[in-house]
């Protein structure tokens, strides 16, 4: 029997330092990564793999341990002040967070965790340490890369610090396997950080296809007080320069300049985040400056059962980001039968089939976006056909598929790790996986 067949994967430690999978996406630092971490964990638990997610506690009211579902625990690690700590300050708390993770493992028998999966570079730094302490492989998902973001910054946005690029490079070098959301991201890992091709697995994120599906558009619009005769274009996400909701507002203003009587409604769903926190009302001010305040409706981040109604109420969902490793919003919207207009960046070229399930726009010029969006809204029959194709396209992206891909990568990581371990130590000297050697009276 091969090592892959004989190895049993029973428990995974998932690290998500800077944002909790239980947080509401769309505000603060919560976004697609939160959804990814939680949904993939739920699916792995259904397949008999226990998942323990370590995240930083951000409130004194957070319980130390929360059972998200049978087989999925979320551990809130106290590391630094609960509130008011910016993401860029989190490197100062990695030692405290790592200590909390290591102490939890130390309460159990050696080998308690079979593997570590870290999300984002901050988690990768902690995972790198835990991997060496526990003697288990580290699988890492970057989600976003500083070098890629800095190469396509919005005007006036703040670049990611050099320390992050250095940290990412270290994690890429140390991880046993790397998960890329798309082939494009895999290419970026290779070209930007020199990652070996044979260390990368491409596993696309998904959507909750049982929840996100076509429904009654009229009822959805009524729920939000939207005129049934309006053309509704929606932005869902964190309000910050990177996500570029201003591009949609400028395009809408251009459409209304060309045709003042166009029944256009822009729906913005989300809250300020990142560098957008410096001016939390900037988008509201922009709508007023553009003279379209009466055509723009702002809603706070919505829970999943309401978000699905947002997608159903929309004619088109816009994803104008300057950088996007995948774009979960694009898949969720298409699963509901709503076409997408998106910037042709990063993983959005995979999430959206240009000309079939939506339109990919080159660049972020308001004129180009207005022309592309105007053409979509002008041909209602083709828009309906796009919606049908979008729904079928989204069927290719489910969290079930994501979990299967992750588990396949985990098993490869275990096999490769054991092969390297067996070469490094003579059979008689090998210690059980997860067992630390005793040095100077401590586990080291």
C-alpha positions in Angstrom: 0.0 0.0 0.0 1.4 3.4 -0.9 2.0 6.1 1.7 -0.9 8.1 0.2 -3.3 5.2 0.8 -2.0 4.3 4.2 -2.0 7.9 5.6 -5.1 9.0 7.5 -5.8 12.7 7.8 -7.8 13.3 10.9 -7.2 16.9 12.2 -6.1 20.1 10.6 -5.0 23.3 12.3 -6.2 26.3 10.2 -4.6 29.7 10.9 -6.4 32.9 10.1 -4.7 35.6 12.3 -6.1 38.8 11.1 -9.8 38.1 10.5 -12.2 35.6 12.0 -14.2 33.3 9.8 -17.2 34.2 11.9 -17.0 37.9 11.1 -19.5 39.5 8.8 -17.9 39.9 5.3 -17.9 43.4 3.7 -16.5 45.5 6.5 -13.3 45.9 8.5 -10.9 43.2 7.3 -13.6 40.7 6.7 -14.1 39.6 3.1 -13.9 36.6 0.8 -11.1 35.0 2.8 -13.5 34.7 5.8 -16.0 32.9 3.7 -13.3 30.6 2.2 -11.9 29.6 5.6 -15.3 28.8 7.1 -17.0 27.1 4.1 -14.0 24.9 3.3 -13.8 23.9 6.9 -17.4 22.9 7.0 -17.0 20.8 3.9 -13.9 19.0 5.3 -15.7 18.2 8.5 -18.4 16.6 6.5 -15.7 14.3 5.1 -14.5 13.3 8.5 -11.6 15.7 8.9 -11.7 17.8 12.1 -10.8 21.4 11.7 -9.6 23.8 14.4 -9.4 27.4 13.2 -7.2 29.8 15.2 -7.9 33.5 14.9 -7.2 36.6 16.9 -9.8 37.6 19.5 -11.1 41.1 18.7 -13.6 41.5 21.5 -13.6 40.7 25.2 -17.0 39.1 24.6 -15.4 36.5 22.3 -15.7 33.0 23.8 -12.3 31.2 23.8 -13.7 28.4 21.7 -16.8 28.4 19.4 -18.2 25.4 17.7 -19.1 26.6 14.3 -20.4 23.2 13.3 -19.8 19.6 14.3 -16.1 19.0 13.6 -15.3 22.7 13.2 -13.9 24.7 16.2 -12.9 28.4 16.1 -10.3 29.2 18.8 -10.1 33.0 19.6 -6.5 33.6 20.7 -5.8 36.7 22.8 -3.0 38.6 21.2 -2.8 42.3 21.7 -5.7 44.7 22.4 -9.1 43.5 21.4 -10.0 46.6 19.4 -8.3 49.4 17.6 -5.4 47.3 16.3 -4.8 48.0 12.6 -3.9 45.1 10.3 -0.5 46.7 9.6 0.2 46.6 13.4 -0.5 42.8 13.7 3.1 41.7 13.0 3.9 43.1 16.5 1.4 40.5 17.9 2.6 37.4 16.0 4.7 36.2 18.9 1.7 36.4 21.2 -0.6 34.7 18.7 2.0 31.9 18.0 2.3 31.3 21.8 -1.4 30.8 22.0 -1.4 28.3 19.1 1.6 26.3 20.5 0.1 26.2 24.0 -3.1 24.7 22.7 -1.2 21.9 20.9 0.9 21.3 24.0 -2.2 20.4 26.0 -2.7 17.4 23.8 -0.7 14.3 23.0 2.1 14.8 20.4 0.7 14.4 16.9 -2.6 16.0 17.8 -2.6 18.0 14.5 -1.7 16.2 11.2 -1.2 19.4 9.2 -1.3 23.2 9.3 -3.1 25.3 6.7 -2.3 29.1 6.9 -4.2 31.8 5.2 -2.6 35.2 4.4 1.1 35.9 5.0 0.6 36.8 8.7 -0.8 33.3 9.4 2.0 31.9 7.3 4.6 33.3 9.6 3.0 31.6 12.6 2.4 28.4 10.6 6.1 28.2 9.6 7.0 28.2 13.3 4.4 25.7 14.3 5.3 23.4 11.4 8.9 23.1 12.7 7.7 22.6 16.3 5.1 20.0 15.6 6.9 18.1 12.8 3.9 18.4 10.4 3.6 19.9 6.9 2.5 23.5 6.2 0.1 24.3 3.4 -0.3 28.0 2.7 -2.8 30.1 0.8 -1.8 33.7 0.2 -5.2 35.1 -1.0 -3.5 38.3 -2.0 0.1 39.2 -2.8 1.7 42.5 -1.9 3.8 42.7 -5.0 0.8 42.2 -7.2 -1.3 44.7 -5.3 1.4 47.3 -5.5 1.8 46.9 -9.2 -1.8 47.9 -9.8 -2.6 50.5 -7.0 -5.6 52.8 -7.3 -4.7 56.5 -7.6 -3.8 57.8 -4.2 -3.9 54.4 -2.5 -1.2 53.4 0.0 1.2 50.6 -1.2 1.8 47.5 0.9 5.0 47.8 3.0 8.2 46.1 2.0 8.1 44.1 5.2 5.0 42.3 3.9 6.7 41.4 0.6 9.7 40.0 2.6 7.3 38.1 4.9 5.4 36.6 1.9 8.6 35.5 0.2 9.7 33.7 3.4 6.4 31.9 3.7 6.5 30.9 0.0 9.9 29.4 0.5 9.1 27.6 3.7 5.6 26.2 3.0 5.5 22.5 2.0 2.7 23.2 -0.5 1.0 26.4 -1.9 -2.6 26.7 -2.8 -3.4 29.1 -5.7 -6.9 30.2 -6.5 -6.3 30.2 -10.2 -3.6 29.4 -12.8 -3.0 33.2 -13.0 -2.2 33.3 -9.3 0.1 30.3 -9.6 1.9 32.2 -12.3 2.3 35.2 -10.0 3.7 33.0 -7.3 6.3 31.6 -9.7 7.3 34.9 -11.4 7.1 37.1 -8.3 8.4 34.9 -5.5 10.2 32.1 -7.4 7.8 29.4 -6.1 8.5 25.9 -7.6 5.7 24.8 -10.0 5.6 21.3 -8.5 4.8 22.8 -5.1 1.7 24.6 -6.2 -1.9 23.2 -6.4 -4.6 25.3 -8.1 -7.8 25.0 -6.1 -10.6 27.4 -7.0 -12.9 28.8 -4.3 -16.6 28.3 -4.6 -20.0 29.4 -3.5 -22.8 27.9 -1.4 -24.8 26.8 -4.4 -27.7 25.6 -2.2 -28.1 29.2 -1.1 -27.0 31.3 -4.0 -29.5 30.4 -6.8 -32.0 32.2 -9.0 -35.1 33.4 -7.3 -38.0 35.9 -7.5 -36.5 39.2 -8.7 -39.6 41.2 -8.0 -39.9 40.0 -4.5 -36.2 40.7 -3.9 -36.6 44.2 -5.1 -39.6 44.8 -3.0 -37.7 43.6 0.1 -35.2 46.5 -0.5 -37.7 49.0 -1.7 -36.3 49.1 -5.2 -38.4 50.3 -8.2 -39.2 47.2 -10.3 -38.7 49.2 -13.5 -35.2 50.4 -12.7 -32.0 48.9 -14.1 -30.0 48.0 -11.0 -26.2 47.7 -11.0 -24.7 46.5 -7.7 -21.4 46.7 -5.9 -20.9 44.2 -3.0 -17.7 44.4 -0.9 -15.4 46.4 1.3 -15.4 50.1 0.5 -11.8 50.9 -0.1 -9.7 52.1 -3.1 -8.5 48.6 -3.9 -12.1 47.4 -4.6 -12.8 50.6 -6.7 -16.5 51.2 -6.1 -15.8 54.8 -7.2 -15.3 53.4 -10.8 -18.9 52.2 -10.8 -20.2 55.5 -9.6 -18.2 57.5 -12.2 -19.4 55.1 -14.9 -23.0 55.5 -13.7 -22.6 59.3 -13.8 -21.3 59.1 -17.4 -24.3 56.9 -18.5 -26.7 59.5 -17.0 -24.8 62.3 -18.7 -25.3 60.5 -22.0 -28.9 59.6 -21.2 -30.4 61.6 -18.3 -33.7 59.6 -18.4 -32.0 56.2 -18.0 -33.8 54.3 -15.2 -30.5 53.5 -13.5 -30.1 52.6 -9.9 -26.7 51.9 -8.3 -26.7 49.7 -5.2 -23.6 49.8 -2.9 -23.5 47.1 -0.2 -20.6 47.1 2.2 -18.7 49.1 4.7 -15.4 51.1 4.8 -12.2 49.0 5.2 -8.5 49.3 4.9 -7.3 52.7 3.6 -11.0 53.5 3.1 -11.3 54.0 6.8 -9.5 57.3 6.5 -12.5 58.7 4.7 -15.5 56.5 5.5 -18.0 58.8 3.8 -15.9 59.3 0.6 -18.2 57.3 -1.6 -21.3 59.2 -0.3 -19.5 62.4 -1.0 -18.5 61.3 -4.5 -22.1 60.4 -5.4 -23.1 63.9 -4.3 -20.2 65.6 -6.2 -21.2 63.6 -9.4 -24.8 64.7 -9.0 -26.2 61.2 -8.8 -26.9 60.9 -5.0 -30.5 60.3 -5.8 -29.6 57.3 -8.0 -27.3 55.6 -5.4 -28.6 53.5 -2.5 -26.2 52.5 0.2 -26.7 49.4 2.4 -24.5 48.0 5.1 -23.0 44.5 4.8 -25.7 41.9 4.5 -25.8 38.4 6.0 -26.0 35.5 3.5 -29.8 35.1 3.6 -30.1 38.8 2.7 -27.2 38.9 0.3 -28.8 36.4 -1.9 -31.7 38.7 -2.3 -29.3 41.6 -3.2 -28.0 39.5 -6.1 -31.5 38.5 -7.2 -32.6 42.1 -7.1 -29.7 43.2 -9.4 -29.6 43.3 -13.2 -25.8 43.4 -13.1 -23.2 43.0 -10.4 -20.0 45.0 -10.8 -16.5 44.0 -9.6 -14.2 46.8 -10.6 -11.3 45.9 -8.3 -7.7 46.9 -9.1 -6.5 43.5 -7.9 -8.5 40.3 -7.1 -7.1 36.8 -6.5 -10.4 35.3 -7.4 -13.6 37.3 -6.7 -16.2 35.3 -4.7 -18.8 38.0 -5.3 -18.6 37.3 -9.0 -19.4 33.6 -8.5 -22.1 34.2 -5.9 -23.9 36.7 -8.2 -23.6 34.4 -11.2 -25.0 31.5 -9.2 -28.1 33.6 -8.7 -28.4 34.1 -12.4 -27.0 37.7 -12.4 -24.4 38.6 -15.0 -21.2 40.4 -13.9 -19.2 43.3 -15.2 -15.7 43.1 -13.9 -12.2 44.5 -14.3 -10.0 42.1 -16.3 -7.5 41.5 -13.4 -6.3 38.5 -11.5 -8.7 35.7 -11.0 -11.7 37.5 -12.4 -10.7 36.2 -15.8 -11.5 32.7 -14.4 -14.6 33.7 -12.4 -16.3 35.5 -15.4 -16.5 34.2 -19.0 -16.1 37.3 -21.0 -19.0 37.9 -23.4 -20.8 34.8 -22.1 -21.6 35.3 -18.4 -20.6 38.9 -18.2 -18.1 41.5 -19.5 -14.5 42.0 -18.6 -13.3 45.6 -18.9 -9.7 46.5 -19.6 -8.6 49.2 -17.2 -10.7 51.5 -15.0 -11.6 54.5 -17.2 -15.1 55.7 -16.5 -15.9 56.0 -20.2 -15.0 52.4 -20.9 -17.0 51.2 -18.0 -20.0 53.3 -19.0 -19.9 52.0 -22.6 -19.6 48.3 -21.5 -22.3 48.7 -18.8 -24.6 50.6 -21.1 -24.4 48.0 -23.8 -25.2 45.2 -21.3 -28.3 47.1 -20.0 -29.5 48.1 -23.4 -30.0 44.5 -24.7 -32.4 43.0 -22.1 -32.8 39.7 -24.0 -29.0 39.1 -24.2 -28.7 40.1 -20.6 -31.2 37.4 -19.7 -29.3 34.8 -21.7 -26.1 35.9 -20.0 -27.8 35.3 -16.7 -28.8 31.8 -17.7 -25.2 31.0 -18.8 -23.9 32.6 -15.6 -25.9 30.3 -13.4 -24.6 27.2 -15.2 -21.1 28.5 -15.2 -21.2 28.9 -11.4 -22.1 25.3 -11.0 -18.4 24.6 -11.7 -17.5 26.4 -8.5 -18.7 24.8 -5.2 -17.3 24.5 -1.8 -17.5 20.8 -2.2 -15.1 20.9 -5.1 -12.9 23.3 -3.1 -12.7 20.9 -0.1 -11.9 18.0 -2.3 -9.0 19.9 -3.9 -7.7 21.0 -0.6 -7.8 17.5 0.8 -5.9 16.2 -2.2 -3.2 18.9 -1.6 -3.0 18.0 2.1 -2.4 14.3 1.3 0.3 15.2 -1.2 1.9 17.4 1.5 1.8 14.6 4.0 3.4 12.1 1.6 6.1 14.5 0.5 6.8 15.5 4.1 7.2 12.0 5.2 9.5 11.1 2.3 11.8 14.1 3.1 11.7 13.1 6.8 12.6 9.5 6.1 15.6 10.7 4.0 16.8 13.1 6.7 16.8 10.5 9.5 17.7 6.8 9.7 14.7 4.6 10.3 15.9 3.8 13.9 16.2 7.5 14.7 12.9 8.6 13.3 10.5 10.0 15.9 6.7 9.7 15.6 5.2 12.5 13.5 4.5 15.5 15.8 6.9 14.3 18.6 9.4 16.9 19.6 12.9 16.0 20.8 13.7 16.7 24.4 16.4 19.2 24.8 17.5 20.9 28.1 14.3 19.8 29.8 11.8 21.4 27.3 10.0 20.2 24.2 12.0 21.7 21.4 
